[in-house]
Amino acid sequence: MRHAESVIVGAQGERELLMTRAFDAPRKLVFDAFTKPELVQRWLLGPEGWTMPVCEIDLRVGGRYRFVWRRERDGSEMGMSGVYREIVAPERIVSTERFDEPWYPGEAVGTLVFVEQDGRTTVTQTMLYESRAARDSVLASPMEQGVEASYIRLDEILATTGRHPSPGGYEERPMKRITPFLWFDGNAEEAMNFYVSVFENSLVVRVHRRGGGDGASKGAVTSVEFQLEGQEFLALNGGPHFKFSPAISLFVSCETQAEVDELWEKLSAGGERQRCGWLRDRYGLSWQIIPSVLGKLLHDEDPVKAQRVMAAMLQMEKLDIGALERAYASAEG
């Protein structure tokens, strides 16, 4: 995807910093991307190599937000919190900002303004710092590069998330009513992080922890929410009572052999490779890694071709698109 826009950053007055960026999306959608945790976690990450395991937003005046970023290479974390002072949806947000380990002195107050014109939205963010020295230290930092990297991700999300053409412009897609619910024996968070690392367009939505109790039980993860390629999942640390079975599996459609190869290797590591594109991962969950062309080949009007493809597939563990297509072609003679 090409990104024609760039963030404009500059000083304003004695203590303010101004950032402006335009997005090719309606204001309501951009506002949602700044205020819904499941979207914020996908783009507000700064430079490559960071994730956001904690994203909590209580979008009301007096409500708080909490972001925690984690660097993948060493596991170090950076946290930031604030309070919402003013909310005029979808036009304006005013909130405070303070880092757990401040890299600039004191607290800042940020104002976000969303202006739409001809289907495009310009976001203007003004940050007011406690001193000119604090503002200047932010300007001298690599902040601008991190903001631009985040906004490039946001461009991609806005192009694919939450809207589709309609006679009146754009509509939001309805929320999914059915969500897979997975049962784990104490390792739901570990499994979630593994799955999110495997699939490119994925994110951690929320981690729920035990509030009461004492000792090891206090703060223990009870359940998690995450998305894989846009599909929502819930996972529970329910104990050893129930196990996964191949009677339920996750079907992944792959366009290329490279995609089949990558997912097969990653998901089967520590698990079990099975026949016909099936595998069981290290947590016991069953997957089908299936080339999208397989359905067309198996349901060909010529039964001889379809039978040859089926016979070839039954001999495979990981499915081989080239071998399946050769089996299909061999029936033409």
Secondary structure, 3 states (H helix, E strand, C coil): CCCCCCCEEEEECCCEEEEEEEECCCHHHHHHHHHCHHHHHHHCCCCCCEEEEEEEECCCCCCEEEEEEEECCCCCEEEEEEEEEEEECCCEEEEEEEECCCCCCCCEEEEEEEEEECCEEEEEEEEECCCHHHHHHHHCCCHHHHHHHHHHHHHHHHHHCCCEEECCEEECCCCCCCCCEEEECCCHHHHHHHHHHHCCCEEEEEEEECCCCCHHHCCCEEEEEEEECCEEEEEEECCCCCCCCCCCEEEEEECCHHHHHHHHHHHHCCCEECHHHEEECCCCCEEEEEECHHHHHHCCCCHHHHHHHHHHHCCCCCCCHHHHHHHHHHCCC
